[in-house]
């Protein structure tokens, strides 16, 4: 009888432990899915920014020399400001 009662208590404890582990796994999966979505959004933003840079470089290459130098200087001046934002 004592062994049966002990076994049942152990079974209940293991069942509780299993449920806690399942809940933790579900929570980790949800967090991983959120990070995956965030990573996808960041990759999409990076792709859009790269396209914008390529377009700007194309426009810049068509400017006359002095205007190109001015545009490059303005770009250089904006970098620390953008980094600070």
KEDO-450406 format. One record per residue: residue number from 1; residue in one letter; y negated, z negated, x of N, C-alpha, C in turn. Coordinates in pm, whole numbers, plus 50000, padded with zeros to 5 digits. Each point is the difference from the previous one (the first is absolute). Layout:
// residues N
[NUM a [Y Z X] [Y Z X] [Y Z X]]
...
END
This chain:
// residues 85
[1 x [50120 50000 50080] [49880 50000 49920] [49873 50000 50085]]
[2 x [50000 49917 50097] [49884 49991 50088] [49977 50131 50073]]
[3 x [50109 50062 50045] [49988 50128 50069] [49945 50108 49907]]
[4 x [50043 49997 49874] [49952 50098 49902] [49851 49980 49974]]
[5 x [49958 49876 49985] [49859 49970 49977] [49916 50042 50121]]
[6 x [50052 49974 50118] [49929 50039 50122] [49990 50152 50010]]
[7 x [50109 50067 49967] [50000 50146 50003] [49901 50057 49900]]
[8 x [49991 49942 49882] [49905 50048 49899] [49856 49977 50044]]
[9 x [49974 49886 50061] [49865 49973 50051] [49964 50100 50109]]
[10 x [50098 50026 50087] [49976 50097 50109] [49976 50139 49942]]
[11 x [50077 50036 49897] [49982 50129 49935] [49862 50011 49937]]
[12 x [49955 49894 49934] [49867 50000 49940] [49892 50012 50106]]
[13 x [50017 49930 50112] [49903 50007 50109] [49995 50140 50059]]
[14 x [50118 50060 50019] [50005 50136 50053] [49940 50101 49903]]
[15 x [50023 49978 49872] [49943 50089 49899] [49847 49993 50003]]
[16 x [49947 49880 50012] [49855 49981 50009] [49946 50067 50127]]
[17 x [50072 49983 50109] [49960 50061 50126] [50001 50153 49991]]
[18 x [50102 50053 49934] [50011 50144 49981] [49883 50053 49918]]
[19 x [49965 49932 49893] [49888 50043 49916] [49869 49996 50079]]
[20 x [49983 49898 50081] [49879 49991 50083] [49994 50116 50099]]
[21 x [50115 50032 50058] [50006 50112 50094] [49969 50132 49931]]
[22 x [50052 50017 49878] [49971 50122 49924] [49851 50010 49968]]
[23 x [49940 49889 49960] [49857 50000 49969] [49918 50034 50124]]
[24 x [50039 49944 50114] [49929 50029 50124] [50015 50147 50038]]
[25 x [50120 50054 49983] [50023 50142 50031] [49916 50090 49910]]
[26 x [49992 49965 49872] [49918 50079 49908] [49853 49995 50039]]
[27 x [49956 49882 50040] [49861 49984 50043] [49971 50083 50125]]
[28 x [50093 49997 50096] [49983 50078 50123] [50001 50150 49968]]
[29 x [50085 50041 49908] [50006 50141 49964] [49868 50044 49936]]
[30 x [49947 49916 49912] [49872 50032 49935] [49890 50012 50104]]
[31 x [49998 49908 50095] [49899 50005 50107] [50017 50125 50085]]
[32 x [50125 50035 50031] [50026 50119 50081] [49955 50126 49926]]
[33 x [50025 50004 49870] [49957 50116 49920] [49848 50011 49999]]
[34 x [49932 49886 49990] [49853 50001 50002] [49950 50050 50135]]
[35 x [50062 49954 50110] [49959 50047 50133] [50027 50149 50015]]
[36 x [50108 50046 49943] [50032 50143 50006] [49895 50082 49926]]
[37 x [49959 49952 49883] [49895 50071 49925] [49869 50000 50078]]
[38 x [49966 49886 50060] [49877 49991 50080] [50005 50096 50118]]
[39 x [50116 50008 50065] [50015 50090 50115] [49983 50145 49956]]
[40 x [50056 50034 49885] [49985 50136 49948] [49854 50031 49972]]
[41 x [49930 49906 49938] [49857 50019 49972] [49922 50018 50130]]
[42 x [50032 49920 50101] [49929 50012 50128] [50029 50133 50068]]
[43 x [50126 50047 49991] [50033 50132 50057] [49923 50110 49928]]
[44 x [49987 49988 49868] [49925 50100 49924] [49852 49997 50038]]
[45 x [49945 49879 50017] [49860 49988 50040] [49979 50059 50140]]
[46 x [50094 49971 50089] [49989 50053 50136] [50005 50153 49998]]
[47 x [50090 50055 49920] [50010 50146 49990] [49868 50058 49949]]
[48 x [49942 49939 49898] [49872 50048 49945] [49890 49990 50105]]
[49 x [49999 49891 50076] [49898 49984 50104] [50017 50103 50110]]
[50 x [50125 50028 50037] [50024 50102 50103] [49951 50136 49952]]
[51 x [50023 50030 49873] [49952 50127 49946] [49848 50006 50002]]
[52 x [49936 49887 49966] [49854 49995 50001] [49947 50019 50142]]
[53 x [50067 49940 50097] [49958 50014 50140] [50014 50145 50044]]
[54 x [50113 50063 49965] [50019 50140 50037] [49892 50089 49938]]
[55 x [49967 49972 49874] [49896 50078 49934] [49865 49978 50068]]
[56 x [49971 49876 50035] [49873 49970 50067] [49997 50065 50139]]
[57 x [50113 49998 50070] [50004 50065 50131] [49978 50150 49987]]
[58 x [50054 50059 49894] [49977 50143 49976] [49854 50029 49975]]
[59 x [49935 49917 49920] [49857 50021 49974] [49920 49978 50127]]
[60 x [50038 49899 50076] [49929 49967 50124] [50011 50115 50100]]
[61 x [50116 50062 50007] [50019 50107 50097] [49915 50123 49967]]
[62 x [49956 50011 49875] [49919 50115 49961] [49850 49975 50017]]
[63 x [49962 49878 50035] [49858 49970 50019] [49951 50055 50132]]
[64 x [49869 50033 50007] [49943 50038 50129] [50008 49881 50097]]
[65 x [49990 50027 50129] [50018 49897 50103] [49920 49873 49981]]
[66 x [49869 50010 49977] [49916 49880 49989] [50035 49920 49874]]
[67 x [50029 50070 49892] [50036 49931 49876] [50136 49932 50017]]
[68 x [50091 50064 50071] [50132 49942 50024] [49986 49872 50082]]
[69 x [49918 50004 50104] [49979 49882 50084] [49940 49886 49917]]
[70 x [49906 50033 49912] [49938 49899 49915] [50104 49941 49903]]
[71 x [50080 50085 49942] [50103 49952 49907] [50101 49910 50072]]
[72 x [50039 50037 50122] [50093 49917 50076] [49938 49866 50034]]
[73 x [49873 50001 50034] [49929 49874 50033] [49993 49912 49877]]
[74 x [49969 50059 49884] [49995 49921 49876] [50138 49941 49968]]
[75 x [50102 50078 50022] [50137 49951 49979] [50030 49882 50091]]
[76 x [49960 50011 50126] [50022 49891 50095] [49924 49874 49958]]
[77 x [49880 50018 49947] [49921 49885 49957] [50059 49935 49874]]
[78 x [50065 50077 49917] [50056 49947 49876] [50130 49923 50023]]
[79 x [50073 50032 50104] [50130 49935 50022] [49994 49849 50004]]
[80 x [49907 49938 50078] [49997 49853 50002] [49959 49941 49865]]
[81 x [49917 50072 49928] [49958 49953 49867] [50118 50002 49905]]
[82 x [50076 50110 50002] [50117 50010 49912] [50105 49896 50039]]
[83 x [50016 49977 50128] [50098 49901 50045] [49962 49859 49954]]
[84 x [49869 49975 49991] [49954 49867 49960] [50015 49977 49850]]
[85 x [50009 50107 49925] [50008 49985 49853] [50135 49956 49954]]
END
